[in-house]
Amino acid sequence: MYCTITAEQTVCGAGCPARRYSRHAAAGRADAAGEGECAMEILRVEDVGHKYQAENGEVTAFEHISFTVQKGEFMSIVGPSGCGKSTLLSIIAGLLPPTSGRVYVDGEVVTGISRHIGYMLQRDNLLEWRTILSNVLFGLEIRGAKTPQNVARARELLKTYGLYEFRHKYPRQLSGGMRQRVALIRTLATGPDILLLDEAFSALDYQTRLNVTDDVYRILKREQVTTLMVTHDIPESISMGDKILVLSARPAQVKEILSVDFGPGRSPLSCRANRQFGPYFDHIWKELSTDEKS
């Protein structure tokens, strides 16, 4: 149970502190931080919509999607199946043009694939015939950016995150969690300002998934990479996200942008043990369940 809000601090009936945003705020009439314009804004999605052709005619996946993300933030995106979450990531990445609206990265309109953005999918897509180091350098090769400086940074990332001793191994010789960390380092080696995660941990078993999300969160925060993550896992969205974008059923719109606050020094595992975790979960579950029943 939430009180009437715009972009003010609210407290749910179960005692869960949160910042919830009206559609006016999400539409850019106030920024997503609720505090006016912010010089650290790195991503703006402005009135974006997407339609596609199906056998029975034109389908609207989503419409009037607007939000902003500040530099270094981690935003989780949740919504009912089929509401266009992955399609939204593809539009942000410049892989698909929006039917309406615009996406801005660092104030520039996205008109195609952007070097500022990295994208991780459900599978790690490591090349089995290449060593771990060679896999990490693959993104740099594709971009024509395999300079001595970038190679040195890639090696340093492997050292920092405990994979350097496996640099001459092959993907088949690594566990699922280690493979996912390699895939992340391969993406970070290209120096993206924004990382998009599309169900990036869903192929892992539950215990490995918990450990990997903890590792990935720590890496992303240390590297100060702005992140948007699509997930169907509500606990995952809460434990990793600084904000949670909740989408409605198709044609999807922004139902809510929820700010998550577990205090300083948080980690995904510690968040799950926090007394505020349950109220956050109950609120998001209620929002999504309302759509499924309507």
N, C-alpha and C positions, 0 to 999 in steps of 0.2 A: 504494500500500500504506500503510494507516494503522494506527497502533497502537490498542489498546483505549482508548476515551476516554469521558468524561462531558462536562464543560464545561471541560476543561483545555487548555492550549496543547499542540498536537501538531505534529509535523513528518512530512511524507509521505516515502516512500522516495526520491523524487526531490529532496528538499531543499526542499519548499514549506512555509513556515511558515503555519499556519492554526489557527483555533479551530473545532473541530467540536463539535456538541452532540448529546447523547443525546435520545431521545424524552422522557425524564423532564424534561430541562431545557426542551425545547420545549413541554411540556404545562403549564408554569408552576410546576413544583415547584422550579425555580430559574429566574431570569429569563434572557432570551436573551443578556444580556451576560455571564452566568456569574459575576456578582458580587453576587447578592442583589438586593433591591429597589432601584430607581433612581428618584429623584424626577423625572428627565427623561423618563420613559416617556410617550409620547404616544398609542400605539396598542397595544391588546391584543386578540388574536384567541384566543378561549377555547373549545376543544373544538367548533369549528364543523363542521357537516356539511350537505350539500345533496343532496336527492333530487328527481327529476323523473319525470313520466310519459312513457313512450314507447309505441309501438304494441304492443310485446311485453311491456309491464308496467313496473313501477317500476325506475328506474335510480339507483344511488348514484354521484354524481359524485365526491364526496370525503367523508371522515369524520375526526373527531378532529383537526382542524387547529388547532394552537395555536402562537402565537409572539408576541413583543412587538417593538416598534420604538421606538427612542429618538428624541428630538427632534433634527432635523437629519440623521438617518441616511438613506442611500440603500440600499434593499433591492431586489435583483433577484429575480425569481421565475421559475424554469425548471421544466420537467417535460415528459413526453411529450404529444403531441397528444391532445386529448380528456380531459385529466385535470381540467379545470375551472378553469384559471388565470384566465381572464377572468370566469367566474362568481364566483370568489372576490373579485375586485376589485369586482364589482357589489354583492356583499353588504357589503363594507367601506364602499362609497359610500352604502349604504342604499337602493339601487335594487331589491334583492331581499331578502326576509327569509330567514334561514338556517332550514333544517329543524330543526337542533339547534345548541346553543351560543349564544354571544353575542360581539359586537364592542363594544369600548369605545374611545372617543376622548376623551382627557383625563379618563378616569375615568367618563364618562357612556356609558350603553348606547345604541348606535345603533338607533333605531327607525324611521328614515325618512331621506329625503335630508337631508344635513348641510351647513350653510353652511361648516363647517370643512374640507370636502374638495373639491378640484378634480379633474376627470377629463378626460384627453386620450386620444382614440381614434386609430385608424390614419390617418384622413383629417383634414385641418386644419379642414374644415367652415366655412371662411370664406364669408361672404355676398358673392357676386360683385358685387352692385349697391351695396354699401356701401364707402366708403373704408377705408383701413387704420385710421385713427383711429376711425372709426365702428364697425368690427369689434371693435377692442380694447375699446370702451365697451359693447359689446352685452351682455356678461355682467352688467355693473353695471345696465344697464337692466332686464334680466329679474328681477334680485333687488331692484329698487326701491332701489338704492344709488348712483344716479348723482349723488352730492353733489359740490360744488366741490372738496372735499378729495380725493375718490377720482378725479375727473377729472384733477386736478393730478398725482396719483401715477401714473396711467396714462400721461400725457404724459412724466413723468420716466422711466418704464420704457422708453419708446420712445427717449428721448434716450440713456439709459445703455447700451442695447444696440444702438445704431447704426441705428435704423429711423425716427427722427423726421423725417428729410428725405423719407421716403416716405409720410408720414401722409396726404397728399391723393391718393395713387395708389390703384389698385384691385388686388385680388388677382391678376388675370390679368396684371398688369404686373410681378409679382415672381417670382423663382425659387422652386423647391420648398423650398429650405432657408430662404429668407426668409419664406415663407408659414408654415413650421412654427414659426419664432421668433415670428411675429405671434400664432399660435394659443397659444403658451406665454404670451406677455405678456398676452393676453386673459384667460387663466386666472389668472395671478398678480395681475392688476388687482383681482380679487375678494377677494384677501387670504386664500387658503386656508392652513391649517396643514399639511395633508397633500395631496400631489399624487399621483394615480394615472395611470400611463402604460400604456396597453394597446397594445403593438406600435406605439408612436407614430411610429417612424422607418422602418417596414417598406416604406412606399410610395416611399421615396427611393432613388435610385441609390446604388451602393456608396460612391463618393467623397464625394458630398454627405452621405450618412449619417454617415460618419466625421467630417466637419467639423461637422455639426449636433449630433451627440452631444457633441462637445467644447464647443461653444457652450452647449448646454443644461445640461451638467454644471456649467460655470462659473457660469451664471446661477443655478441652483438652490442651489449652495453659497454664493454671495454673498448670496442672499435668505434663506438658512437655512430652506429649505422641506424638510420631511420627504417622502421620495419612495418609492413602491413602483412598480416597473416589471416588467410581464410581457413576456417576450421569448423567442423561439425561438433567438436568436443567442447562443451561449455566449460568444464573445469580447466581445460587447456587455455581457453580464451581468457579466463579470469586470472589464472596464475601467471600468464605471460604479458598480458596487455596492460598498458598505462591507460588506454581507453578502449572501449568496446563499441563498435558500430553495429547496431542491431537493425537488420533489414526485415521488411514485411514480406508476405507471400507475393508471388507474381500477380500483376506487375509491381515489382518491388519499389518501395520508397524507404527513406530513412525513418525508422520508428523512433530511434533514440540513439544518442551518443552518451555512453556511461563512463564517467571517469572513475578509475579504480585506484584506491589509495591504501597500501599496506605498510606505509612508512618507509624509512630509509633502510638500505641493506637487504632488500627483499630478494628472494629467489623463488622460482616456480614451486619447489618442494616446500619451502617455508610458508608460502602463501596458502597452500592447501591445508595447513594446520592452524591457520589464523582463524579466530572466532568470527571475523567478518566474511569469511569465504562462503559460508552457508547462505546468509542473506543475499549476497550477490548472485549466487547460483539460483536461488528460489525466484528472484526477480526476473532474471533472464529466461529461465524456464517458463515462467508465467507468460512473458511476452511472446515467446515462440509457440507455446501451447495455444494461446488465444488465436493465432493465425491458423493453426492446423484445424481448429474446431470450427472456424468461420467459413 
